[in-house]
Amino acid sequence: MIRNHNPLHKSYYEQFADGTVKCIDEEIPFEIPESWEWCRGYTCFLPMVNTKPVSEFFRYIDIESVDNKKHCITSPKVIQSNKAPSRASRKLSSGDTLFSLVRPYLENIAFIDDSHADCIASTGFYVCKPNQFLNPKYCFRLMTSLYVIIGLNQYMKGDNSPSINNDNILSFLYPIPPYAEQQRIVFTIEQYNNLINELEENKEDLKQFVTQTKSKILDLAIRGKLVPQNPNDEPASVLLERIKKEHPESKKRTKKTSDNSHYENLPFEVPENWAWCRLADICSIITDGTHQTPTYSDEGYIFLSSKNVTSGKIDWENVMYIPEFLHNQLYARLAPQKGDILLAKNGTTGFSAVVDRDCVFDIYVSLALLRPFENKISPYYLRHIMSSLFVQEQFRTNLKGIGVPNLHLENIRNTYVPICSLKEQNKIVSTIDQLFEILDNIIAEL
């Protein structure tokens, strides 16, 4: 490549094998430093070496052997030589860069180190073998650049299996700095990559820390240690007795609530004003959605299943719909309302969410509906308690079924939970929400 150094007009010229020189300014995609050169692939890469396996077994790299995100070889295949694919012919050496020719695998690019130097690659790759003027790792970084990937992508041809060819790679223009600068570039890239990898690891550690912190907050909450205790608050035992007296129609078999002696093997102590109870003691309804396979429609009434509660809030966007006639049947049996708790009881069990809006909808059997007694039990407090490891472990140990686990209603009803006065419940909810918001903001900033 020859450059005219006229300061008033900097142009690029290419000299061909027959000695002719041509201005290629129209082909130059961007300016490069004075000490760099634009080079075609055939001046950067040594010829590929084709071979056939000679030993009884050989290691074969095809498109599926490359991780297209990390750009590395993950799983070479060990193949018997007499069963070698016809496309297995490209001999590899340490320092080569594999570049996929086939769509949609154009980013299946990998550097060949000593551990894979004895492999044979598919002809679905072009093997970039750098010459003495091209640093192998700079070559690899160059081939993984968006400039090269997008630039070569424009040559894709074919309908069934679009691909580029060897000539596309060999005739492409590559920006090549002096060898010493290539080394410095590689060193700097690797430094930044190490820093990025460290940040990614730290980010994952921080995410895990946030998850563990949330779990610890819920654990403190159910033990009565998250907010200060007020001895003047109504005892939970009185609250439970009042529920029993005011709602005899619920037919709750709540045992004596003045103490916790009727609950055996309780895992931890709760404050004096707290009490242990079962979910059935504090909910007027615990049931599930229809067991009937629904007839869906393009519009109509919202129909929720367990997939709509996996985030801790109800996903009102990605919903299914059922026609009016089916809704009328289901709604006559169970009419969900604002303040109810939906609990996933099939498949992704344990996730729950509070119905946070006045909305007419129906639910599938994969969801249980819990209706806490109004003005006595906060649905948000109960949902937080149900999200604690203590309650989740009860759910987990009671799962039934092989393949798709499910949580029976009877097990949900008999689940133990610690309860406190409504006033303290609301304080706990407020404190949890404030702390969770801080933690969620940390994750959002990542």
PyMOL commands that set and color helices and strands:
alter all, ss='L'
color gray80, all
select helices_A, chain A and resi 25-27+41-44+63-65+81-83+114-116+136-143+146-153+166-171+179-222+236-246+248-250+279-282+306-308+324-333+379-386+389-397+409-413+422-445
alter helices_A, ss='H'
color red, helices_A
select strands_A, chain A and resi 2-4+11-15+21-23+37-40+45-46+57-61+66-67+72-73+77-80+88-91+97-100+109-111+120-122+125-130+173-176+275-278+283-288+301-304+320-322+341-344+352-354+361-363+367-372+416-419
alter strands_A, ss='S'
color yellow, strands_A
deselect
rebuild
show_as cartoon
